[in-house]
């Protein structure tokens, strides 16, 4: 998993968090429960401070992961609900922000998504 996280961190590119319209974000998830990782994309639309879209990822074991994305943006901070996840995780809410402090990720967005029964770390770039 560390290799996956490192490869994703290296592949993330700089972009201003301010955007409007439609955009595809490259996303990785790491979980502390169940299948440990997934990567793919969020296809998002923004209207004012509202964000909606769909997620299309693939778990490390090759199984697909899909869900709806609904949330808000305030400056460079995102609060996004991960709704109707095909892996059954419930009540997941991601709080994404530019990376802070020491670590391998220096660009894009990163944050935790607590879910009922566990949590995810999600890294995103667009």
N, C-alpha and C positions, 0 to 999 in steps of 0.2 A: 504494500500500500504506500510505503514511503516513496518508492520509485515512481508510482503513479502521481502522487502529490507533487513530487519534484518536477516531473515532466510537465505537469499541468502548470505549475508555477512558472516554469521557464517559458512556456508557450503563451502565457497571458501577455496582453499588450496594453499599452497606455491608451486611455480614452477618457474624455471628460464625462463625468456622470450625467451632465445635463444633456438631455436629448428629448425629442418629441417625435411622434409618429410611430413607425414600426422599426423593430430592430431584432436581430438574432444575437443572443448571448451564448457563449460557450461556457458550460457549467460542469463542475465535478461535485460529487457528494461523497463524504465518508461518514459511515454510521458506526455507532458503538453497539448496535444490535443487528441481528439478521445478516444479510449480505452486506459486506463491508464497504463496497464502493460502487459508484456509477458515474458515467460521464456521457455528455451529449449536449443538447441545446434547449434553451428557452426561446420561443418565438413570441415576442412581446409587442404590445401596443401601449402607448402612453397618451393620455388625454388629460392635460393639466397635471395634477398630482396623482392621478389614478393610473394604475398599471394592470393590464389583463393579458392573458396569453395561455399558451400550452407548453408543456415540457415533454421532450422526447429524448430519453436517455437509455443507456444499456448498462446493466449490472455487470460486475466483474465475471459473473458466471455465465454471461451471454443472454440472460433473460431481459426482456424489455421492461422499462419503467416509464409510465406516463402519468401525468396529472395536470390539473389546471393551476394557473398562477393568477392570484388576485392580490393587489396591494396598493401601497402608496409610496411616494418619494417626497422627502423633505430635504432639500439641499443635496448632499451627497449620501444621505442615509435612506435605506430602503427597508420597508416592513412588508413582507410578502407571505401570504398564506399559500400553502401547498395543498390544494384541495383534490379530493377523490383520487388519491394515490393508488396505483395498481398493485403496489406491494402491501397495501393494508395499513400503512402507518397513518395515524390520525392526529389531528390538531397540531400539525407542524406549522410553525410561523418562523420565517427567516428574517433576521435583522442583519442586513448587509451594509457594509461601509468600506471606505478605502482602508487598506492595511495600515496598522499602527504597530510600533515597536519592532523588535528584532524578529527575524524569521525569514523563510525562503521566498515568501510572496511579497512583492514590492509594488505591484500594479493590480488593476482591476478592483474587485470587491470581494470581501470575505465576511463570514459571520456564522453564528450558530443558529440552528433551527431546533429548538426543543419540540419534541413530539410526545404524545402519551406513551410512556414506557421507554423512552430513550431520547437521543439527540443526534443531529447531523451537523457536520461542518460543511458549508457550501462555499465554493469559490467560483466567481463568475467574471467574465470579461466580455466586452463587446467592441 
